[in-house]
Amino acid sequence: MGVFRAAAIQMRSGESPERNAVDLERLVREAAGQGATYIQTPEMTGALIRDRQARAASFTSEDKDVVVATARRLAKELGVFLHIGSTAIARADGKLANRALLFGPDGATLATYDKIHMFDVDLDNGESWRESAAYEPGTEAVVAEIEGAKLGFAICYDLRFPQLFRAEALAGADLLSVPAAFTRQTGEAHWHVLLRARAIENGAYIVAAAQGGLHEDGRETYGHSLVVDPWGRIIAEAAHDEPAVIVAEIDPAQSLAARKKIPNLKNSRDFAVNGSGKAPRLRGAAS
């Protein structure tokens, strides 16, 4: 397992997939120019659109999507692993998927992942979000191989569900991804601490490319794209909400070393919960 350079691209996606694809290309080329061979973009790279009718009119199937086509072309031209953190894809059943896509250096699609946990929340500043009203949740965790490492997939709100990351770590993932469009309020409160926690809990690197700033549809996202090492140290950060590229070295051997020091993946045990008259069986490892 060799050392490689990973990049997280911070964007401020608007409502036009075509314009966002142009921004994507510029930033991916910048990342590749800095030696990155694994490049990750944020959640909803293709477009951020709050209006339901406009959103439905803007998105299309995977084979016709401009961001997908741009990413496939760039991955092949630049010889990199290009991970579109997510974009909205129209499914065959007429529903939308919040889908991540990984392209290999030959332009082939190596993996896709549909966001599992839907962001259905009411925040105390009046913000209200119902992701499940627009998107069909995924049902499968995904781990794929890149550069001698194993990459585990997640998207944004998935970050708050540690069992997903634990299952991927137990499946061999030593690099975990969290492309996101965190709101400013939740980002300021929890972004850094949750990413560091997921890295520490699993002895894995975290790459988290984020949306940042005030978007065309009126939402405001936190930015602060991060790369965290398996010991929980932040090794790269875009410490703002402007479009940017950050790059850090990934050494899969460091994940192995962290897991030897703190072997919690191996030491985990099954247990029951007792106290309500029922004792549901939980798995200390993964379910």
C-alpha positions in Angstrom: 0.0 0.0 0.0 1.6 3.2 -1.2 1.3 6.8 -0.2 -0.9 9.0 -2.5 -2.3 12.5 -2.6 -6.0 13.1 -2.0 -7.8 16.3 -2.7 -11.1 17.7 -1.4 -12.8 20.3 -3.6 -14.9 22.9 -2.0 -17.6 24.4 -4.2 -20.5 26.8 -4.1 -22.8 25.0 -6.5 -25.7 27.1 -8.0 -28.8 26.1 -9.7 -27.3 25.4 -13.2 -25.7 22.0 -13.6 -23.9 23.3 -16.8 -22.3 26.2 -14.9 -21.4 23.9 -12.0 -19.8 21.4 -14.4 -17.5 24.3 -15.6 -16.5 25.1 -12.0 -16.0 21.4 -11.4 -13.6 21.1 -14.3 -11.5 24.1 -13.2 -11.1 22.8 -9.7 -10.5 19.2 -10.6 -7.7 20.4 -12.9 -6.2 22.4 -10.1 -6.3 19.4 -7.8 -4.6 17.2 -10.4 -2.0 19.9 -11.0 -1.1 19.6 -7.3 -0.5 15.9 -7.6 -3.8 14.5 -6.3 -4.7 11.1 -7.7 -7.9 10.8 -5.7 -10.1 13.8 -6.0 -13.5 14.3 -4.1 -16.2 16.9 -4.7 -19.0 17.8 -2.3 -22.6 16.7 -2.0 -24.8 18.0 -4.7 -22.0 19.0 -7.0 -24.4 19.2 -9.9 -26.9 21.7 -8.4 -28.4 23.0 -5.2 -32.1 23.8 -5.9 -34.7 24.2 -3.1 -37.7 24.7 -5.4 -39.2 21.2 -6.0 -40.5 21.9 -9.5 -37.3 23.5 -10.7 -35.3 20.7 -9.1 -37.4 18.0 -11.0 -36.9 19.9 -14.3 -33.1 20.2 -13.9 -32.1 16.6 -13.1 -31.8 13.7 -15.5 -30.7 10.1 -15.7 -27.1 9.1 -15.1 -26.3 8.5 -18.7 -27.5 12.0 -19.7 -26.1 14.0 -16.7 -23.6 16.8 -17.6 -21.7 16.4 -14.3 -21.4 12.7 -14.8 -20.1 13.1 -18.3 -17.7 15.8 -17.3 -16.3 13.8 -14.4 -15.9 10.7 -16.6 -14.0 12.6 -19.2 -11.7 14.3 -16.6 -10.9 11.1 -14.8 -9.7 9.5 -18.0 -7.9 12.6 -19.3 -6.1 13.3 -16.0 -5.6 9.6 -15.0 -7.2 10.1 -11.6 -9.8 8.6 -9.3 -12.6 11.2 -9.4 -15.3 10.9 -6.7 -18.3 13.0 -7.3 -19.5 13.4 -3.7 -23.0 13.4 -4.9 -25.4 14.7 -7.5 -29.1 14.3 -8.1 -29.9 11.5 -10.5 -33.3 10.6 -11.9 -34.0 7.0 -11.4 -35.9 4.7 -13.8 -38.9 4.7 -11.4 -39.2 8.5 -11.6 -37.7 9.2 -8.2 -34.5 11.0 -7.4 -31.4 9.5 -5.9 -28.7 11.6 -4.0 -25.9 9.6 -5.6 -22.2 9.5 -5.3 -20.1 8.2 -8.2 -16.5 7.0 -8.4 -14.7 7.1 -11.7 -11.4 5.3 -12.3 -8.4 6.6 -14.3 -9.8 4.9 -17.4 -13.1 6.8 -17.1 -15.0 3.7 -16.0 -17.6 3.9 -13.2 -16.1 1.9 -10.3 -18.9 2.4 -7.8 -22.0 4.3 -7.0 -23.6 5.0 -3.6 -27.1 6.4 -2.8 -27.3 8.4 0.4 -29.0 6.3 3.1 -30.0 8.8 5.8 -32.4 11.6 4.8 -31.9 15.0 6.3 -35.4 15.6 7.7 -35.0 18.2 10.5 -36.3 21.4 12.0 -33.6 23.7 13.2 -34.1 26.3 15.9 -33.3 29.2 13.5 -36.4 28.4 11.5 -34.7 26.2 8.9 -36.7 23.2 7.9 -35.5 20.4 5.6 -37.3 17.3 4.3 -34.9 15.5 2.0 -37.1 12.4 2.0 -39.8 14.5 0.1 -37.4 14.7 -2.9 -35.1 11.7 -2.7 -35.4 8.0 -2.3 -32.9 6.7 0.3 -30.3 4.1 -0.5 -30.2 0.7 1.2 -26.5 -0.4 0.8 -23.2 0.6 2.2 -20.4 0.6 -0.4 -16.6 0.0 -0.2 -14.4 0.3 -3.3 -10.7 0.0 -3.9 -8.5 3.0 -5.0 -4.7 3.4 -5.0 -4.1 0.4 -2.7 -6.7 1.7 -0.2 -10.3 0.8 0.4 -12.7 3.7 0.3 -16.0 3.7 2.3 -18.8 5.9 1.0 -21.1 8.3 3.0 -22.9 11.6 2.2 -23.4 14.5 4.6 -26.2 13.6 7.1 -24.8 10.0 7.1 -22.0 11.4 9.3 -24.4 11.3 12.3 -24.8 7.5 12.0 -21.6 5.9 13.2 -22.8 2.4 12.5 -22.4 3.1 8.8 -18.8 4.0 9.2 -18.1 1.1 11.5 -19.6 -1.4 9.0 -17.4 0.0 6.3 -14.3 -0.1 8.5 -15.0 -3.7 9.3 -15.3 -4.4 5.6 -11.8 -3.1 5.2 -12.2 0.6 4.5 -9.2 2.6 5.7 -10.3 5.8 3.9 -13.8 7.1 4.6 -15.6 9.8 2.6 -18.0 12.4 3.8 -18.8 14.9 0.9 -21.4 17.3 2.4 -23.5 20.4 2.2 -23.7 21.0 5.9 -25.8 24.0 7.0 -23.9 26.8 8.6 -25.7 26.3 11.9 -25.0 22.6 12.2 -21.5 22.9 10.7 -20.4 25.4 13.3 -21.7 23.2 16.0 -20.7 19.7 14.9 -18.7 19.4 11.6 -15.2 19.2 13.0 -15.9 17.1 16.1 -18.0 14.5 14.2 -15.4 14.1 11.4 -12.6 13.7 13.9 -14.7 11.2 15.9 -15.5 9.0 12.9 -11.7 8.9 12.1 -10.7 8.0 15.6 -13.5 5.4 16.1 -12.5 3.6 13.0 -8.7 4.2 12.7 -9.3 5.6 9.2 -8.6 8.7 7.2 -11.5 11.0 6.5 -11.8 13.1 3.3 -14.7 15.5 3.5 -15.3 17.9 0.6 -17.9 20.5 1.4 -20.2 23.1 -0.1 -19.7 26.6 1.3 -21.2 30.0 1.3 -24.5 31.6 0.2 -26.0 29.7 -2.7 -28.4 30.9 -5.5 -31.3 29.1 -3.9 -30.9 31.0 -0.6 -29.3 28.3 1.6 -26.0 28.9 3.4 -23.5 26.1 3.8 -20.6 25.9 6.2 -17.6 25.0 4.0 -14.4 24.0 5.9 -13.5 21.0 3.8 -11.3 18.7 5.8 -8.9 15.8 5.6 -8.4 14.0 9.0 -5.8 11.3 9.7 -6.6 8.0 11.5 -5.4 9.5 14.9 -8.0 12.2 14.5 -5.6 15.0 13.5 -6.7 17.5 10.9 -4.1 17.4 8.2 -5.7 19.8 5.7 -8.5 22.3 5.9 -10.2 25.0 3.8 -10.7 27.2 6.9 -13.5 29.3 5.2 -16.5 28.9 2.9 -15.0 30.0 -0.5 -14.4 27.6 -3.4 -11.0 25.9 -2.9 -8.8 22.8 -3.3 -7.1 21.2 -0.3 -4.6 18.4 -0.7 -3.0 15.9 1.8 -1.0 12.7 1.7 -2.8 9.5 2.5 -0.7 6.6 3.8 -2.9 3.5 4.3 -0.2 2.1 6.6 -1.1 4.7 9.1 -4.6 3.3 9.4 -3.2 -0.1 10.1 -0.8 1.4 12.7 -3.7 3.2 14.4 -5.8 0.1 14.5 -2.9 -1.9 16.1 -2.5 0.8 18.8 -6.3 0.9 19.6 -7.8 -2.4 18.3 -11.4 -1.4 19.0 -12.6 -2.9 15.7 -11.3 -6.3 16.9 -12.3 -5.9 20.5 -15.9 -5.0 19.8 -18.5 -7.4 21.4 -22.2 -8.1 20.9 -24.5 -6.9 23.8 -28.1 -6.6 24.8 -29.9 -3.5 26.1 -32.1 -4.1 29.2 -34.3 -1.5 30.9 -37.6 -1.1 29.1 -38.9 -4.6 29.5 -37.4 -5.5 26.1 -33.9 -6.4 25.4 -33.2 -5.9 21.7 -30.1 -7.5 20.5 -27.4 -5.1 19.3 -24.1 -5.7 17.6 -21.1 -4.0 19.1 -19.3 -4.6 15.8 -21.7 -4.0 12.9 -25.2 -5.0 11.9 
